[in-house]
Amino acid sequence: GALAARRVLRPGGDGLRTEGEAAGSVRRAVLTCLAMTWLNPHVYLDTVFLLGSVAADHGELRWTFGLGAVLASLCWFTALGFGARMLGRFLAKPAAWRVLDGLVAATMIVLGAVLVIGS
């Protein structure tokens, strides 16, 4: 059957809240997060193969390189989370997404052009 959940926007609140049976639990959210992290094959491709092969080129400093990569990742994802929270109201507007999509498209075009010209 249909889940008895509704999304409500409260003035002055953080944004959308889910209420009712589909609101779920903290346990379910954590398990979903862990599954999306540890069952994702890109986790292993990026950390084991990519990071491992690049770190191996640093000889004795490979563990220092690996630690630096872990710290950089921690800083990046923390900034990403806080940035998403700070930009939440701005990104609620369709025009903001059009601007963001335009910037991403321009970046990809420039990168493609650099790759074509450089080879």
LOLUMSE-971058 format. One line per 10 residues: number of its first residue (from 1); for each residue x, y, z of N, C-alpha, C, O, CB. Coordinates in Angstrom, 3 decimals. Each point is the difference from the previous one (the first is absolute). Last residue first. Glycine has a CB too. Example, Ala and Ser with C-alpha at 12.3 -4.5 7.8 and 13.67 -1.06 7.14 Angstrom:
2
2	12.850,-2.250,7.080,0.820,1.190,0.060,-0.770,1.090,0.730,0.509,1.108,0.169,0.675,-1.736,-2.314  -0.894,-5.092,2.075,-0.890,1.190,0.000,0.900,1.200,0.000,1.036,-0.019,0.665,-2.928,-1.154,0.581
***
This chain:
119
119	46.741,17.476,-27.074,0.508,-1.271,-0.540,0.291,0.068,-1.430,0.433,-0.991,-0.589,-1.673,-0.167,2.251  -0.519,4.867,1.044,1.260,-0.464,0.578,0.537,-1.280,-0.599,1.178,-0.311,0.179,-1.883,1.399,1.868  -3.557,0.832,-3.294,1.096,0.869,-0.452,1.347,-0.518,0.485,0.997,0.072,-0.718,-2.558,1.884,0.726  -2.317,-4.206,1.460,0.116,-0.138,-1.452,1.188,0.817,-0.516,0.782,-0.488,-0.815,-3.277,0.120,0.635  1.416,0.692,4.776,0.475,-1.352,-0.317,0.199,-0.197,-1.492,0.965,-0.643,-0.413,-2.141,-0.199,2.429  -0.697,4.895,-0.500,1.405,-0.093,0.424,0.572,-1.375,-0.344,1.139,-0.105,-0.454,-1.581,1.747,2.319  -4.135,-0.984,-2.618,0.803,0.764,-0.958,1.486,-0.071,0.349,0.844,-0.157,-0.882,-2.793,1.692,0.495  -1.109,-3.475,3.379,0.058,-0.755,-1.246,0.859,0.692,-1.030,0.789,-0.644,-0.692,-3.036,-0.261,1.170  1.428,3.185,3.554,0.883,-1.167,0.229,0.131,-0.834,-1.279,1.097,-0.441,-0.342,-1.779,0.388,2.783  -2.355,3.625,-2.570,1.371,0.505,0.084,0.976,-1.164,0.199,1.037,-0.058,-0.661,-1.878,2.250,1.618
109	-3.719,-3.230,-0.876,0.397,0.414,-1.344,1.446,0.490,-0.006,0.767,-0.345,-0.899,-3.151,0.956,0.380  0.432,-1.709,4.657,0.243,-1.205,-0.794,0.447,0.348,-1.414,0.862,-0.676,-0.562,-2.567,-0.537,1.926  0.466,4.764,1.507,1.224,-0.647,0.486,0.336,-1.224,-0.840,1.157,-0.204,-0.367,-1.643,1.029,2.685  -3.588,1.343,-3.153,1.126,0.814,-0.466,1.332,-0.611,0.424,0.957,-0.017,-0.774,-2.404,2.061,0.887  -2.491,-4.085,1.490,0.144,-0.189,-1.443,1.191,0.784,-0.551,0.772,-0.521,-0.805,-3.246,0.163,0.637  1.354,0.992,4.687,0.545,-1.356,-0.201,0.220,-0.257,-1.490,1.036,-0.537,-0.393,-2.212,-0.285,2.484  -0.954,4.826,-0.960,1.411,0.033,0.416,0.668,-1.362,-0.193,1.144,-0.078,-0.448,-1.698,1.875,2.114  -4.073,-1.499,-2.501,0.747,0.751,-1.001,1.482,0.067,0.324,0.843,-0.136,-0.886,-2.882,1.466,0.437  -0.901,-3.249,3.593,0.157,-0.876,-1.164,0.782,0.686,-1.110,0.806,-0.639,-0.676,-2.953,-0.488,1.263  1.060,3.736,3.150,0.973,-1.032,0.369,0.250,-0.953,-1.164,1.147,-0.341,-0.290,-1.884,0.510,2.684
99	-2.635,3.047,-2.947,1.311,0.656,0.054,1.081,-1.033,0.306,1.042,-0.021,-0.655,-2.111,2.185,1.418  -3.327,-3.667,-0.586,0.367,0.299,-1.390,1.367,0.661,-0.069,0.802,-0.318,-0.877,-3.224,0.561,0.289  0.583,-1.037,4.799,0.465,-1.249,-0.612,0.369,0.210,-1.464,0.933,-0.623,-0.505,-2.378,-0.675,2.087  -0.439,4.892,0.773,1.330,-0.289,0.543,0.567,-1.277,-0.612,1.197,-0.079,-0.277,-1.822,1.229,2.424  -3.813,0.093,-3.144,0.966,0.852,-0.707,1.424,-0.259,0.488,0.945,0.046,-0.787,-2.726,1.698,0.486  -1.967,-3.886,2.454,0.383,-0.595,-1.292,1.036,0.836,-0.760,0.851,-0.559,-0.691,-3.123,-0.458,0.582  1.851,0.950,5.535,-0.560,0.734,-1.146,0.476,-0.651,-1.311,1.192,-0.261,-0.162,-1.250,2.427,1.522  1.542,-3.453,3.012,-1.413,-0.377,-0.083,-0.661,0.650,-1.208,-1.125,-0.354,-0.354,1.044,0.100,2.848  4.652,1.038,-0.953,-0.162,-1.090,-0.961,-1.430,-0.516,-0.086,-0.281,-0.898,-0.794,2.626,0.282,1.239  -1.194,4.058,2.696,0.336,0.493,-1.341,-0.272,-1.079,-1.049,-0.544,0.294,-1.064,2.297,1.230,2.051
89	-2.239,-2.687,3.528,-1.076,0.917,-0.417,0.243,0.535,-1.401,-0.934,0.140,-0.790,0.566,0.494,3.177  3.739,-3.484,-0.513,-1.289,-0.666,-0.158,-1.112,0.905,-0.487,-0.735,-0.366,-0.917,1.444,-1.142,2.688  4.204,2.133,-0.598,-0.565,0.392,-1.289,-1.390,-0.580,-0.236,-0.563,0.167,-1.082,2.873,-0.017,0.204  0.190,-1.124,4.880,0.004,1.453,-0.117,-0.685,0.473,-1.285,-0.643,1.049,-0.009,2.756,-1.001,1.342  -1.542,-4.695,-0.580,-0.925,0.546,0.993,-0.101,1.525,-0.134,-1.090,0.566,0.088,1.646,-2.475,1.472  2.546,-0.334,-4.227,-1.363,-0.342,-0.434,-1.022,0.572,0.973,-1.054,0.485,-0.412,1.905,-2.593,-0.675  3.665,2.546,2.220,-0.339,0.860,-1.127,-1.410,-0.265,-0.502,-0.728,0.932,-0.343,3.134,-0.863,-0.284  -0.610,-2.850,3.978,-0.327,1.321,0.538,-0.390,0.966,-1.117,-0.896,0.826,0.176,2.474,-1.228,1.736  -0.199,-3.885,-3.283,-1.193,-0.092,0.834,-0.420,1.352,0.554,-1.171,0.369,-0.080,1.827,-2.684,0.663  3.369,2.028,-3.023,-1.127,-0.259,-0.882,-1.310,-0.050,0.784,-1.011,0.554,-0.432,2.533,-1.813,-1.112
79	2.545,1.566,3.890,-0.331,1.274,-0.647,-1.204,-0.148,-0.922,-0.830,0.904,-0.088,3.237,-0.227,0.219  -0.779,-4.593,1.785,-0.534,0.859,1.060,-0.415,1.347,-0.587,-1.088,0.497,0.292,2.550,-1.644,1.426  0.709,-1.838,-4.535,-1.376,-0.417,0.231,-0.640,0.768,1.151,-1.215,0.200,0.008,1.802,-2.457,-0.878  3.988,3.210,-0.232,-0.866,0.233,-1.154,-1.450,-0.348,0.315,-0.897,0.802,-0.260,2.830,-1.269,-1.253  1.452,-0.489,4.743,-0.260,1.446,-0.121,-0.981,0.288,-1.128,-0.907,0.817,0.161,3.202,-0.338,0.726  -0.876,-4.918,-0.417,-0.799,0.387,1.164,-0.358,1.484,-0.056,-1.145,0.378,0.252,2.262,-2.175,1.106  1.841,0.177,-4.590,-1.350,-0.515,-0.230,-0.934,0.389,1.138,-1.139,0.406,-0.232,2.100,-2.317,-1.065  3.584,2.895,1.755,-0.580,0.853,-1.032,-1.440,-0.429,-0.293,-0.874,0.847,-0.186,3.165,-0.468,-0.810  0.187,-3.063,3.931,-0.334,1.290,0.619,-0.630,0.961,-1.001,-0.936,0.725,0.338,2.816,-1.050,1.271  -0.312,-3.791,-3.251,-1.126,-0.240,0.915,-0.439,1.314,0.642,-1.194,0.290,0.071,2.021,-2.639,0.383
69	3.023,2.445,-3.110,-1.187,-0.206,-0.839,-1.237,-0.223,0.860,-1.075,0.504,-0.322,2.520,-1.478,-1.485  2.708,1.295,3.982,-0.378,1.296,-0.561,-1.247,-0.112,-0.860,-0.862,0.879,0.036,3.255,-0.190,0.003  -0.503,-4.643,1.566,-0.606,0.746,1.106,-0.456,1.377,-0.475,-1.076,0.462,0.380,2.528,-1.699,1.268  0.921,-1.379,-4.726,-1.309,-0.590,0.284,-0.728,0.733,1.114,-1.203,0.245,-0.093,2.085,-2.438,-0.652  3.575,3.434,-0.214,-0.880,0.380,-1.100,-1.419,-0.510,0.254,-0.968,0.741,-0.174,2.924,-0.780,-1.417  1.305,-1.375,4.539,-0.261,1.430,0.211,-0.943,0.526,-1.076,-0.924,0.760,0.288,3.191,-0.479,0.785  -0.729,-4.633,-1.520,-0.970,0.065,1.101,-0.341,1.450,0.345,-1.130,0.306,0.381,2.022,-2.479,0.519  2.411,1.308,-4.230,-1.324,-0.425,-0.459,-1.050,0.075,1.099,-1.154,0.328,-0.274,2.272,-1.814,-1.361  3.858,2.558,1.359,-1.014,0.942,0.466,-1.411,-0.414,-0.401,-0.925,0.809,0.078,2.630,0.984,-0.213  2.293,-4.209,-1.181,-0.070,-0.014,1.463,-1.101,0.904,0.554,-0.477,-0.214,1.114,2.909,-0.270,-1.092
59	-3.046,-0.063,-5.029,1.010,-0.750,0.740,-0.225,-0.030,1.495,-1.061,-0.413,0.467,2.622,1.011,-2.235  -4.265,1.257,-2.049,0.662,0.899,0.947,0.979,-0.726,0.923,0.491,0.585,0.966,-2.506,0.861,-1.057  -1.008,-3.444,-3.248,1.035,0.773,-0.703,0.789,0.911,0.936,1.010,0.574,-0.408,-2.433,-0.651,-1.628  -2.389,-2.459,3.498,1.156,-0.873,-0.192,1.148,0.721,-0.705,1.162,-0.359,0.186,-2.713,-1.594,-0.279  -2.720,4.037,0.679,0.811,0.006,1.226,1.253,-0.846,-0.170,1.051,0.338,0.544,-3.124,-0.005,0.819  -1.107,-0.340,-4.833,0.662,1.307,0.069,0.910,0.066,1.221,1.109,0.528,-0.083,-3.061,0.547,-1.092  -0.659,-4.927,0.654,1.025,0.057,-1.046,0.730,1.340,0.002,1.205,0.048,-0.246,-2.565,-1.634,-1.128  -2.217,0.949,4.455,1.112,-0.913,0.277,1.104,0.076,-1.045,1.184,-0.009,0.336,-2.797,-1.482,0.794  -2.434,3.919,-1.736,0.813,0.589,1.057,1.218,-0.870,0.314,1.094,0.513,0.235,-3.152,0.561,0.712  -0.908,-2.839,-4.177,0.491,1.317,-0.400,0.934,0.593,1.046,1.149,0.326,-0.298,-3.250,0.027,-0.994
49	0.155,-4.645,2.285,0.768,0.002,-1.239,0.590,1.369,-0.337,1.208,0.124,-0.200,-2.669,-1.958,-0.596  -1.110,1.263,4.861,0.993,-1.078,-0.098,0.858,0.157,-1.250,1.228,0.008,0.083,-2.779,-1.535,1.158  -1.931,4.749,-0.366,0.927,-0.078,1.123,1.078,-1.048,-0.200,1.174,0.266,0.258,-3.003,0.491,1.206  -1.555,-0.031,-4.892,0.694,1.244,0.322,1.050,-0.203,1.081,1.143,0.426,-0.166,-3.187,0.834,-0.473  -0.694,-4.934,-0.615,0.803,0.426,-1.147,0.818,1.239,0.338,1.183,0.076,-0.332,-2.900,-1.037,-1.217  -1.335,-0.624,4.757,1.176,-0.867,-0.109,0.877,0.382,-1.179,1.226,-0.070,0.089,-2.528,-1.763,0.961  -2.716,4.163,-0.366,0.790,0.147,1.225,1.294,-0.785,-0.141,1.080,0.493,0.325,-3.173,-0.189,1.061  -1.250,-0.674,-4.682,0.923,1.118,-0.195,0.848,0.259,1.241,1.107,0.530,-0.102,-2.728,0.470,-1.506  -1.972,-4.287,1.458,1.297,-0.461,-0.526,1.004,1.130,-0.214,1.206,-0.247,-0.025,-2.421,-1.611,-1.069  -2.786,1.412,4.804,0.274,0.752,-1.216,1.371,-0.423,-0.543,1.007,0.177,0.685,-2.426,1.788,0.128
39	-0.599,-3.305,3.384,-0.394,-0.862,-1.110,0.225,0.676,-1.350,-0.319,-0.568,-1.044,-1.368,-0.508,2.536  2.633,3.341,2.668,0.812,-1.211,-0.050,-0.380,-0.975,-1.107,0.808,-0.854,-0.364,-0.514,1.133,2.770  -2.700,4.003,-1.819,1.442,0.209,0.063,0.764,-1.286,-0.275,0.802,-0.053,-0.932,-1.173,1.893,2.564  -4.345,-1.825,-1.378,0.394,0.781,-1.173,1.501,0.260,-0.023,0.584,0.180,-1.068,-2.841,0.882,1.061  0.465,-3.288,3.765,-0.143,-0.838,-1.195,0.446,0.755,-1.238,0.709,-0.556,-0.839,-2.607,-0.669,1.914  1.779,3.598,2.989,1.086,-0.993,-0.003,-0.061,-0.885,-1.235,1.033,-0.310,-0.594,-1.034,0.328,3.092  -3.519,3.046,-1.866,1.254,0.714,-0.250,1.177,-0.976,-0.082,0.831,0.095,-0.903,-1.756,1.926,2.088  -3.237,-3.741,0.086,-0.026,0.379,-1.408,1.297,0.715,-0.386,0.565,-0.261,-1.062,-3.078,0.445,1.154  1.899,-1.233,4.423,0.228,-1.222,-0.785,-0.001,0.295,-1.497,0.797,-0.570,-0.745,-1.867,-0.777,2.566  0.001,4.881,1.110,1.403,-0.373,0.150,0.316,-1.243,-0.828,1.037,-0.054,-0.661,-1.016,1.051,2.970
29	-4.502,0.411,-2.136,0.814,0.987,-0.718,1.479,-0.372,0.053,0.702,0.082,-1.008,-2.394,1.696,1.545  -1.348,-4.372,1.975,-0.182,-0.235,-1.428,0.858,0.949,-0.825,0.594,-0.410,-0.997,-2.924,-0.384,1.439  2.271,1.408,4.216,0.640,-1.283,-0.338,-0.085,-0.265,-1.501,0.984,-0.395,-0.626,-1.560,-0.503,2.909  -1.730,4.559,-0.461,1.434,0.278,-0.084,0.731,-1.260,-0.429,0.930,0.059,-0.805,-1.111,1.718,2.590  -4.770,-1.589,-3.366,0.686,0.096,1.275,1.453,0.344,-0.237,0.501,-0.061,-1.122,-2.081,-1.588,2.154  -3.460,2.433,-3.820,1.134,-0.869,0.232,0.619,0.238,1.354,-0.549,0.695,0.856,0.958,-0.745,-3.283  -4.312,1.971,-0.249,1.082,0.828,0.520,1.238,-0.835,0.288,1.114,0.524,-0.034,-2.798,1.038,1.010  -2.811,-2.938,-2.574,1.180,-0.091,-0.861,1.167,0.824,0.515,1.054,0.043,-0.634,-2.568,-0.425,-1.278  -2.867,0.313,4.097,0.603,-1.330,0.041,1.305,-0.079,-0.784,0.900,-0.743,0.391,-3.178,-0.197,-0.142  1.039,5.845,1.237,-0.846,-1.160,-0.210,0.800,-1.285,0.016,1.131,-0.050,0.484,-2.676,1.461,-1.801
19	3.507,3.442,-0.318,-0.731,-0.415,1.177,-0.814,-1.235,-0.340,-0.284,-0.253,-1.170,0.193,2.623,2.031  4.453,1.000,-2.653,-0.865,-1.132,-0.285,-0.648,-0.429,1.295,0.666,-0.181,1.020,0.766,-0.562,-2.967  0.596,5.681,0.079,0.029,-1.024,1.034,-0.925,-1.125,-0.430,-1.063,0.259,-0.566,1.570,1.442,2.388  2.231,2.921,-4.115,-0.985,-1.064,-0.031,0.226,-1.004,1.111,1.131,-0.392,0.288,-1.332,0.702,-2.734  2.285,4.251,3.494,-0.383,-0.433,-1.331,-1.032,-1.092,0.099,-0.867,0.030,0.874,3.113,0.583,-1.767  -0.377,1.847,4.635,1.165,-0.422,-0.772,-0.358,-0.389,-1.429,0.896,-0.188,-0.823,0.141,-0.583,2.938  -4.153,4.362,0.517,0.611,-1.287,0.335,1.201,-0.289,-0.872,0.461,0.858,-0.752,-2.675,-1.689,1.488  -0.965,4.618,-0.957,1.071,0.189,0.974,0.696,-1.290,0.376,0.906,0.011,0.833,-2.143,1.922,0.023  -3.409,-2.707,-2.903,0.670,1.312,-0.051,1.039,0.117,1.111,-0.274,-0.314,1.158,-1.799,1.344,-2.150  0.722,-5.751,-1.172,-0.360,0.854,1.128,0.734,1.328,-0.122,1.217,0.021,-0.182,-1.619,-2.038,1.656
9	-1.243,-2.320,-4.672,0.955,1.096,0.072,-0.480,0.942,1.088,-1.069,0.601,-0.104,1.695,-0.803,-2.361  -1.361,-5.359,1.288,-0.556,1.302,0.363,1.120,1.018,0.071,1.113,-0.307,0.427,-2.993,-0.783,0.850  0.360,-4.189,-3.166,1.091,0.959,0.156,-0.630,1.351,0.283,-0.916,0.434,-0.699,2.470,-1.734,-0.860  -3.265,-4.012,2.520,-0.211,1.253,-0.699,1.190,0.899,0.257,0.650,-0.082,1.042,-3.157,-0.137,-0.856  0.497,-5.307,0.200,1.025,1.010,0.281,-0.356,1.258,-0.764,-0.601,-0.062,-1.073,2.387,-1.700,1.449  -3.506,-3.269,0.146,-0.676,1.186,0.530,1.037,1.034,0.409,0.165,0.294,1.184,-2.111,-1.694,-0.389  2.001,-2.590,-4.729,0.540,0.416,1.293,-0.667,1.291,0.437,-0.238,0.904,-0.802,2.441,-2.016,0.295  -4.393,-2.821,-2.681,0.686,1.292,-0.004,0.482,0.347,1.399,-0.677,-0.272,0.991,-0.731,1.032,-2.924  0.852,-5.937,0.657,-0.818,1.184,0.000,0.863,1.249,0.000,1.225,-0.061,0.106,-3.019,-1.191,1.084
***
